Amino acid sequence: MNPYTSTWSGVTPGDGPQEVHVVLLDNGRTRALADQVGRQALRCIRCSACLNVCPVYERTGGHAYGSVYPGPIGAILNPLLRGVGHDEQVDSLPYASSLCGACFEACPVRIDIPSVLVDQRAKVVDARRGHRPSGHTAEALAFKGAAVALSDARKLGFGERFTRVGLGAARRLGSLPGLSKWAGARDLPPAPPESFRAWWSRTDGGRSEGEGR
Ligand code: SF4
């Protein structure tokens, strides 16, 4: 027996309901069904096992989810049913998780909630990007630069030479309007005097340093 299934019958022939009217309410389920990753949330039988093991739900309680579906399943089902990109609270729900995976382990119908959460986060980002071309935001440009540098050892080695300059500039830029929110909550580490590669080639992989000890 689950909250969506009730069995109605009589105890003798002719007893019990003589007519049955079925009313199907969509309430965004067609939208959820169309989501290739998220549609598995429709398997939920509302057993609440994921709520009981969730460290976030344990702290926040049900009202924080703004819906009758709280906890880990609410964090994916609400965005799936209501869509993302037009409600601040709904958009925040996929982020209400440390992705510890306890919900997935507890779920009797094996809904991979952590994977859906990550997918919903991507959809929130895409929705909030609006009409701006994805490649033109400062964040997108930064990640494009990182992708170029990290895809090739020589490019990475070249970029490492500018680490000290880059970190120094980032410290100064952090005080600029727009970047202060990001930098205000993070401590940039001081740049090391030399990169790991430089240390490796200078010490022959640490051997020459070990000899000196
Ligand atoms: S554990 Fe699975 S079936 Fe139970 S409420 Fe959570 S998502 Fe639904």
Boltz pocket constraint, residues with backbone or C-beta under 6 A from the ligand:
constraints:
  - pocket:
      binder: B
      contacts: [[A, 43], [A, 44], [A, 45], [A, 46], [A, 47], [A, 48], [A, 49], [A, 50], [A, 51], [A, 73], [A, 103], [A, 106], [A, 107], [A, 108], [A, 109], [A, 110], [A, 111]]
      max_distance: 6.0
